[in-house]
């Protein structure tokens, strides 16, 4: 009779090694599958094709968002609010504002739109924010709460870390702080894309002060309204203060504004720091805001030239803004200077619809 117990003892080391190797292979294959799922989900979260859309406020209704998605054909909305945190210690979250941002985001997602969740902070004094560690810590906690809210959302959400970081301390501190915010979000949500804007109000010039965070699922964003004398009819008194005589002489293209002759080539030159940053760091770029007052002379040409540049560089974009600030509400009458009017389909709307359809 064969002593099976003895023979099993002889075989046990071999069986143990075989078993361990099988377990290792299983774990490896499982991890590989998990990683492939993660990579696939990240790829789907922010599509390779350029996302084109518009900015909206939390006042956007279900009807507004439905119209934008189904009638205009927009693909993404940037849900913007400038003050979800108190400016005073202990820098508490404004729960009503946050609830409004969640509600608008949910409505947009239900319409099949991608969402860029974009809070501002201390917009009137960014140096105040960057000089207060408690304020910065409170914003980290804000983003942790947002990440917890959206971490299981399978539809497209991107976290725009801070709307238009600006002032002196932002130039010095924003890159490191953006890494801190990214780390906080990634401790909770490693799926959804993050958007990092440049300092200097997110203008292209701000890329000189920006360093990549090292996160592979991050998009870098800029805003452009150049030249302000044209797009917001600026004078020494501020936005929308150009006189009748002044704004009628400010024609695009061909006018000398802010010391330069403005045309499509000038636009391209002003955006060069954005393209250089993207090429140097091999990162994805997105334009989070651009726009012009609808009564500006040559507004449609300015708009088309800007979009053409984005398209040539395969950059997605969000027009500012859809049914929010009346001066750039393109459904209102182009000839009605600085007043609200009824909304109608017009050349501006047709221009955007054509661009969204690409």
Order of alpha helices (4+ residues) and beta strands (2+ residues): alpha-beta-alpha-beta-alpha-beta-alpha-alpha-beta-alpha-beta-beta-alpha-alpha-beta-beta-alpha-alpha-beta-alpha-beta-alpha
